[in-house]
Amino acid sequence: MSVLGFPCNQFGNQEPGSNEEILEFVTTKYDIDFPMFSKIDVNGDGAADLYSMLKQQQPGGDDSADIKWNFEKFLVDGDGTAVARWGTKVTPEEIRAELPDTI
């Protein structure tokens, strides 16, 4: 299993820095050890194709499939299909408890 990070500045201007500044911040403040990609849009006309696909496959639980806030999470299987979606407040530990031991 791998975690991938995609910074986005569409939520309260929380990611205003460059890709390099964001990477420096998350590695020094949070000690992340997973790949961080370039900053992207996840909602609207400029949404990255990846997020358009994720939202189509896992639209969420309300009227809009839009990402509501930073740290929304998707589980993608080995075939590239989004099989689950969790909101911002769900922790990685809570998600891990839901996954089969084989992942």
Stockholm file with secondary structure:
# STOCKHOLM 1.0

chainA/1-103         MSVLGFPCNQFGNQEPGSNEEILEFVTTKYDIDFPMFSKIDVNGDGAADLYSMLKQQQPGGDDSADIKWNFEKFLVDGDGTAVARWGTKVTPEEIRAELPDTI
#=GR chainA/1-103 SS CCCCBCCCCCSTTCCCSCHHHHHHHHHHHSCCCSCBCCCCCCSSTTCCHHHHHHHHHSCCSSSCCSCCSTTCEEEECTTSCEEEEECTTSCHHHHHHHSCTTC
#=GC SS_cons         CCCCBCCCCCSTTCCCSCHHHHHHHHHHHSCCCSCBCCCCCCSSTTCCHHHHHHHHHSCCSSSCCSCCSTTCEEEECTTSCEEEEECTTSCHHHHHHHSCTTC
//
